[in-house]
Amino acid sequence: MLPLILAIESSCDETSAAIVRGGKVLNNVTASQSVHRKYGGVVPELASRAHQQNIVHVVNEAMTSAGIENTELNAIAFTRGPGLMGSLLVGVSFAKGMALALGIPLIEVNHMEAHVLAHFIEEPHPAFPFLCLTASGGHTQIVLVKGYDDLNILGETQDDAVGEAFDKAAKILGLPYPGGPLIDELARQGNPLAFKFAETVMPGLDFSFSGIKTSFLYFLRDEKARDAEFVDKNLNDICASLQRQLIKMLLDKIEKAIKETGIREIAIAGGVSANSGLRTELQRRAQKSGWTTFIPDIQYCTDNAAMIAIAAHFKFLKNIFSDLGVSPVPNLAIGKI
């Protein structure tokens, strides 16, 4: 019998549910939260309230579209962390209640590990071992992946995540939230060599993005003091130049990790992996240096339940289940479940 699992993702501001049968993801239903746009970022209390409003509808849609009855499920999977405490609580509580009612096992999933394992939803799959750059609004990491349950962080940001740097820069420019995708869109029409921004050089494979944010802020302050219309006149070039620098910081570290490990199978994951500039530059460097690259479909880059489902499938095969007393962990690290 092929295991049938319902997966729930609620780590931030996306309420998502997916069904996986025998390692094949049948659907991926997601409800987004537009309420945060007027605040320029995710408001945790509003996010948790929206999850409460959405979760029943999202789960019902996933079950209905897959043609599945509750009694057919073999397990319920959920995101344990990392994420916003209130948001995680909604997903964990719903999953625990449903598993208890149906008398089936619970499977807890690390959100960041799920981003990496999203590469196994569709073919082609990376072969072990491979390196994965996970880049999002909350995390930036280089992960050595030796197996489905053998992931180790080689380097990570010591302050801000690259996705946060994109969004903060967009806010400084007066762009609406979420600003990262808008910077990507505007950058396609700009000159990436028009302006230069300082980068923080970190030892080893770690990252730092606080310095480039400060450089960007002071650059705009000084330029606007000379010309009040500087941003309007140069918006595309500003976005292209900033994006080029952030992508360079990411991929320079990947190149260093390749030299240190000898591994040439490279994957990217997380919300920032949807960035067209990052995808293009990764492919350019791969072609030049002979890497094999893996880039997930756009729908599996941002937070989604399909990645939770595929991660849960591999846990189910090894009988790795959670007890009903499990609680969310907002700062859960890779390898800590």
N, C-alpha and C positions, 0 to 999 in steps of 0.2 A: 504493500500500500504506500502510495506517495504521500508524504506528510503535507498537511494543509494548515497553513499558519496565517493568522491575521496579525498585521503589524501596525503599530500606532506611533507616530512621531509628533511631539509637541514641545520641542526644546526651546523655541523662541516665538516667532509670530506666524508660523505656518501650522495649521492643523491638518494632518495627513494620515491616510489609512491605505493599506495595500494588502493584497492577498498573494501568497506564494504557494505553489503546489509543486513539490518535488524539485525545487530549485528554479522553477520557471515563474517569474513574476507575472501575474494575470492582469493586474491593474495598478494604478497609482493615483489616488484621488486626493486633491489638496485644496484647502480653503485658505486664501490669503486674507490678511487683515489690513485694510486701507486706513483704519482709524489713526495710525501712527504718523501719517504723512504730514498732518498739520503741526506736529510737534517736532519734526525733523529727526526722528529716531524712535526706536521701540520703547514704549512705556510699559514696564513690567506688569503693573496692575491691570492695565487695559488689555494686555496680551492674555493674561490668565482668564479674564472675564470672557474674552472672545473665544478662547478654547472651549470654555464651558458651553457657550452657545453653539459652537460648530461641531463638536466631537460626535454627538449622536448622529447628526445628519451625514457627516463624512463617512463614518463607519457603516451606516446603513447603505449608503451609495456604493461603497466598495463591495459589500456583501451581495447586494442586489445585482450589480453589473457583472459580478463573477458567477452569478447563479448559485450561490452558496448558502446553505442553511447553517445556523449557529451550531447545531448538533453534529455537523460534519467536521468542524474544526478540531485539530489535534493539539494546538497550542496558541497562546496569545503572546506576542512580542511587543516590547515598548522601549522607548528611549529612557535610560536611567540618568544620563548626563553625558557631557556637560551641557549646561543651559540655564535658563532662568528658573528659579525655584518654583514660583507660582505656576508657570507653564508646565514644567515637568510634573508637578503634583497632579494636574488635571489628567495627563496621560497615564501616569502610574496608577492613580486611583481607579480610573475607568478600566484599565487592563486587569488590575487585581480583582475588581468586582465581577467582571465578565468571566475571568478564569475560575473564580470561586463558584459562580453560579453554574458554570458548565462542567466543573470538576475536571479541568484540563490544566496542563502545566503552564507556567509563566516563563518567559525568556527575556532577560534584561540585555540591552544592547548599548554599547558605548557609541555615542553619536559620531565621534571622530573616526573610530574604527569603521563604522558603517559607511562613511564617506569614501574611505579607501576601498572597501569591499563592493562599492557600487560598480566597480569595474567588472564584476562577475555577473551582473544582471544580463548583459548582452555580450555577444562575441564581437571582436576577438578579445580573449582574456590575456592579461599579462602572465608570464610564467614566473614562478618563484625561483630565486629571490628577485624582487624589484624595488626600486625607489619610488616613493610617492610624495609629491609636494601637495600638502593640504593647505589651502589658502581660503580664508573666509573672513567674515566680519569679526570673529572672536578668536581665531587661531591662525597661526602660520607655522607649519612644521615640515621637516623632512623626515619621512618615516621609512625605515628599512622593513620590508615585508617579506618574511621567510615562509609564512603559512597563513591560513585563514585565522588562526588564533595565536600567531607569533609575529607581533608588530612591535618595533622598538623605535623610539624617537632619537634621531641622530642630531637634530638641531631644531630650535624653535625661537620664536620672538621673545625677547627679554622685556618688551614693554607693550607696544600696540600691535595689533594685527594689521596685515596689509589691506584687508577689506575695510577696516575702520579708517585707515589712512585715506583710501579712496573716498569714503563717505564724508569724512571731515573736510577734505579739500573741496568737495562739491558744496558743502554747506558754506564754507568760506567764500566760494564763488557765487553764492546766492542761488544754487540749483536746488530743486526740490528733492525730498527723500523718497526712495533710496537713490543717492547720487552716483554711486559707482557705475551702474549701467549707462547713465547719461554721460559721464566722462568718457566712457568707451565709445559711445555713439559720436560725440563731438570730436574725439581724437582722430577718427577716421578721416576727417576733413581738414586736419591741421598738420603743421610741420613739427615733427617730434624733435627736431634739432634747434628749434627757435630759442628755447630758454634752458638754462641749467639750474639744477637744484642740488643742494648738498646732501650727501648720504652718509649715514653712520657706518663705519667699518667695524664689524664685530669679529672677534676671534672665532676660529672653528667654523661650525656650520650654523651658528645662531644668527638671528636677525634682530634689527632694531629699526622701527619706523617712526619713532618720536621726533628724531632729528630732521627728517625730510618734511614733516608737518610744520615744524617751527620755521624751517628755511622757506617753505612755501608761503606761510603767513606773513613773514617779514618782507619777502619779495613783493607780494601784492601790496602791502602797506606802503612800501617805498615807491613803487611804480604809480600807484593811485595818487600819491602826494604830488607827483610830477604831472600826472594826467588823469583827471577824474574819470575819463571814459576808457582807460586802459583795458579793463576787463572786457568791456563790450567790443572793443576793436580787435582784441587778440584772443578771444575765448577759445576758439578751436586750437590755436597754437599752444596756449597754456595747458589745455587738457592733454594734447598729444605729447608735450614735453614731460609733463608730470607722469603720465602713464608709461612712457618709455623708461623713465628712471626707476619707477617702482618695479616694472617687469625685469629690468636689468638686475636689480637687487635680488630678485627671486631666482632668476636663472643662473646668475653667476655662482650662487651657492649650490645649485644643482650640479653645475659643472665641477665644482670643488668636491662634492659628494661622490660623483662618478669617478674622479681621479683617486679618491681615497679608498673606495670600495671595489672598483673595477666593474661595477654593475652598470649595464647599459640599457636595461629595460626601465623606462621612465614613465610614470603616470602622474597625472594631476587630478586633484579632487577638491571639492568645496565650492562655495558660491563664486569665488574669484576665478575658478577654472572655466567659467562661462565667458570670461573676458576675451573678446576676439583678438585683441593685441597679444595677449599671453599665448593663446593658441597658435597664432601665426608665427610668433618669434620662437616658440618651442619647436615647431615643425622646421623652421629655418635652421636652427642650431642642430637639430637632430639629423637633418639631411647632410649638413656640413660635417658632422662628427661621427655619423654612423650609429646613432642611438635608435632603438625601437621605442616608439611612443604610444601611449594609450590615453585617449581623451574621452570622457563619458559624454553621452547624449546630454543636451542642455537640461532636460527635465530631471536628470539625476545629479546635477551639480549643486543646485540649491537644496535646502532642507526638504526631504521627502521621505515617505514611508517605504518606498520600494527598496531603498538601501538598508533600512531597518529589517525588512523582510528577508533579504538575501543573507544578511549577517545572521539572522535568527535561524535560517535554514541550516547553516553549517553548525551552529550550536546544537540544534535539534538532533542532527546526525550523531553527535557525540554525547547525547543525553545530558547536556549542560543546562540545567533549569534553576530557577530562583524560587525561594520560599515566599509565602504570602506576606511576610513581614518586611519585604524589601522596601527601601525608601529611596527617593531621588537624591543624587549627589551633583550639585550645580557645578563643581570644579573637578569632576571626574577626569582623570588622565588616562591616556592610552595604556593598556596593559594592567589597569588597576581593578577591573571587574574580577 
